[in-house]
Amino acid sequence: MGHLRWLCADSRACIPNVTPQDYFRKKTPLPTELRTREFARLPLWIKEQSFFMAGVMRAEALNTFRQAAQGVIDGTVSEQEALRIIREGLKASGYKPEPGQDGTIKDLNSVHRQMINLRTNVSLAQGWAWDAQSRQAWEIYPARELIRGRRPDEPRLWEQKLWPDAIGPSGSGAKPEKMAALIDDPIWVYLSDFGTPFTPLKWGSGMMQTPFRRTEAIKLGILRRDQQAKPQPSGSLNETLEVQTQITDPQAREELIGDLRGLGTFRENALVFTDPNGSRPWPVPMLAQLLGQMNIDATENYQKRALREWVALGGDSRAFAKMEDEFAGTDLLDDWNMLVRRVSRQENTTSAAQVIGALLQLAELIL
């Protein structure tokens, strides 16, 4: 579980202003025999936290491809330089393709395989950061449009087939005449090979998303004039992180929870990551336990600190506006907004009075 702690120790890295560099740097090479189709069935958090290549079990090869992609994302190497890094890394590791795969897409020495992997990983990192940031401008841009950003060797029939064919099965509110939909429309995930609502959507795809104005969304008929299309904010990357376990002995479970220092808890047969500074919703008593503990670096929980500031400003509805005035542009305001969202989701309500009541109850327990 040391790996779990390394991934999740500081959930502030998961706030909406995360950069592609930060997002990709947290990925850990995951050797796997799974093919692309099999890996697609795994939970999204596994795909978000891991750097994998279909059917590649060699850790040295994965590290080589990951290093090259990181360089491109960081802006320190060009695409051609990244390909050179891959070639030299594979040669140094002694890589040889399996019999019968030399020169095919399964050959890691294939420039086509290298290019697809490189561009896909770079695009996913950029897409995740763009998605998180674009959700903050939802009042002006409540939707996004799919356009062709790069023409692949074998372009898919997006306008003619993929988009119109996906509307019905996905339960989308989109229209067939234009590839635009609300940010949280199910068509985005339905079309994605990666289970994400942002591009590239498909392996080797040259498609990209652009913001789509509210006025245009109304004109197209995917948004009513009186409709508020506020999307769900980007949550912590670790919000759904959990693992099934065969540990049944109560004492062994307690010892493991103690070793995790507040980062994990048991829910039936699953060891669940608590996401202490993130967005995973918990009942107030559980939140009190999480926020009442110190972070693993011996600092105070970030959301507890934000809660204290809100109480100091009055602990009521007016204090919400004061928080925005006092701490605009700071990490503390991000931590506060994260806390409010997780309480609101747990209460499953939009009632300000109920949310304030829960926050005050939380403050009584930990402050």
Protein Blocks (a to p, Z undefined) as FASTA:
>chain_A
ZZmmmmmmpmmlmgmkbcfklmmmmpccdddfbdfklmmmpcfklmmmpccdehiabfkl
mmmmmmmmmmmmnopacfklmmmmmmmmmmmnopacdehigoiaklmklmklmmmmmmmm
mmmmmmmmmmmmmmmmmmmmmcccdddfbdcfbdcffklmmmmmmmmmnopabdfkbccd
dfklcklmmmpmnlpabdehighiabdcddddfklmmmnopacfklccbdcddddfklmg
ccddfbfbfklmmmmmmmnnopaccehjaccdeklmlmbdcdfklmmmmmmpccfkopac
fklmmmmmmmmnnopaklmmmmmmmmgoiaklmmmmmmmmmmmmmnopabfklmmmmmmm
mmmmmZZ
